[in-house]
Amino acid sequence: MARRVVRLRGVTVLLGRFPALARADFDAFEGEVVVLEGPNGSGKTTLLRLLVGLVGASEGEVAVFGLDPAKDVASVRRAATYLGHQAMLYEDLSAEENIAFLGRLGVIDAERARGLCDQLAVGRRERGRRMRQLSAGQRRKVALAATLARPAELLLLDEPHAALDPEGKELLDALLADAGAQGRTVILASHEAERVRSVATRRYRLSGGHPKELPSC
């Protein structure tokens, strides 16, 4: 049986007085590509952020690789990585300079990131430009390449297809499927439910902060 990577039981997360997650149960196992569906405000982003300790639970049990992300933040963040809506790269540096810098810090495998950029159609010429000079789609591709080039076993991606053209979305789908085949666990939030079902091994729909597992595709 595959190793359990994420386990939530009866989890509530309050943002102010608002329950962004309400008595949520959720599971993800090694090698799965888990898709979170649901409208804006349904709790998808909160669930992802919870798993790396960016928000805390007011009640319930949260375990990531058997660890509590609120207490074992450093250990969880070595094993898991989160890409939100922002690229979190230096806008005044080129894409190549960002990749090289993160590589020197040991955060990513720089050669792997360059190869992923090539696969996502961001070639050497584009990587020589400052991030702020790239299109939104190109910036997103560089951020995705850097994220996938981390040594993390758990990838948490918030709307990873945003700003990508149709070809870029198909290329990303292939990379996500590859990640799962390599034994990594991918949890992604998406409002493009139809397109990501082809790579999903498990699907949840969130409504009012409550995730409900959907039938297999």
Stockholm file with secondary structure:
# STOCKHOLM 1.0

chainA/1-217         MARRVVRLRGVTVLLGRFPALARADFDAFEGEVVVLEGPNGSGKTTLLRLLVGLVGASEGEVAVFGLDPAKDVASVRRAATYLGHQAMLYEDLSAEENIAFLGRLGVIDAERARGLCDQLAVGRRERGRRMRQLSAGQRRKVALAATLARPAELLLLDEPHAALDPEGKELLDALLADAGAQGRTVILASHEAERVRSVATRRYRLSGGHPKELPSC
#=GR chainA/1-217 SS CCCEEEEEEEEEEEETTEEEEEEEEEEEETTCEEEEECCTTSSHHHHHHHTTTSSCCSEEEEEETTBCTTTCHHHHHHHEEEECSSCCSCTTSBHHHHHHHHHHTTSSCHHHHHHHHHHTTCCHHHHTSBGGGSCHHHHHHHHHHHHHTSCCSEEEEESTTTTCCHHHHHHHHHHHHHHHHTTCEEEEECSCHHHHTTTCSEEEEEETTEEEECCCC
#=GC SS_cons         CCCEEEEEEEEEEEETTEEEEEEEEEEEETTCEEEEECCTTSSHHHHHHHTTTSSCCSEEEEEETTBCTTTCHHHHHHHEEEECSSCCSCTTSBHHHHHHHHHHTTSSCHHHHHHHHHHTTCCHHHHTSBGGGSCHHHHHHHHHHHHHTSCCSEEEEESTTTTCCHHHHHHHHHHHHHHHHTTCEEEEECSCHHHHTTTCSEEEEEETTEEEECCCC
//
